[in-house]
């Protein structure tokens, strides 16, 4: 099983554990867009290992019942994901301009 599939399963599991129906519905509505961003983000070298490390920390906090820590780590994980998307977009635009 590849990391992308495991990443999807991890996020689905966390959402289902939280039980927030509104958040689950919003995630399901955005899943196709999120998948495109995930592919872009994972094209950046080192993203897999960093993301896996972040997931392990989140999971560890959940296992320990440290929900506020898990929440904080999840927010940091999302911020880093957005930063990776921004890096990808900047790099893609630069490469596109160089090719012209």
N, C-alpha and C positions, 0 to 999 in steps of 0.2 A: 504494500500500500504506500502511495507516495505522500509527501508531506502536505501537499495541498488538500488531499482528501482528509487527512488527519486534522488539519487546521479547521476545515469545515465542521468535522465531527466534534472537535473541541468546542467551537463556538456554539454549535447547536446544543451540546450538553450543558454548557454554562447557562444558556438562555432557558432551557427547560428546567434546570435546577432552580433558577431564580423565580420562576412561576409568574412573572409579570406578563400577563396576557397582552397588554398593549404593546410592550417592548417586543414580544415574540411576533406579533402581527406586523409591526413596523419592520422588523428584521426580515420576515418572510416576503414582505412587499418589495424590499430593497435587495433581496438576495442576488439577483442577476447583476445589478450594478456593483454590489460588493465583490462578486466573483471577478469582474473585470479589474477592479482595483487591486484585488489580491494577486492576480496574475502579474500586473504591472509592478507591484511592490516586490514580489518575489524574484523579479528579474534583476534586482539590485544585489550585487555581491554581498554576502554576509547576512542578508535578511533572514534566511531560513534559521540559522543558528541563533540569532538574536531573538527572533519570534518564539522559537522553541524554549529558550531560556525564560522569556517573559511568561509563557504558558506554564512552565514548571513552577515558577514563583506564585502565580495566581492559584494554581491547583493546590500547592502546598498550604497557602493561606486558607483556602476553602476547607481542606482536610483538617486543619487545626482549629477551625471554627472562627478564624480571624476575618470576619466578613468585611469589616471596615478596611483592613489591609488589602483584602482581595479587591474591594471596590476601587481603592486608590491605585493599585497595580493595574487594574483593568482600564482605568482612565489613562494612565501613562501609556499602556499598550496601544490604545486607540490614537492617542496623540502621535506616537511614533509611527503608526500606520499612515496617518495623514501626512506626516513629514516625508515618509518614503514615497508616497504618491506624488507629492510636490517635487521631490528630487527626480523622480522618473519623468514627470512632465517637463521639467527644466532641461534635463538631459536629452529627452526626445526632441524637444524644440530646437536645441542647439545642434543636434545631429542632423535634423531636417534642414536647418539653415546652411550647414556646411555642405550638404549634398546638392544644394541649388546651384 
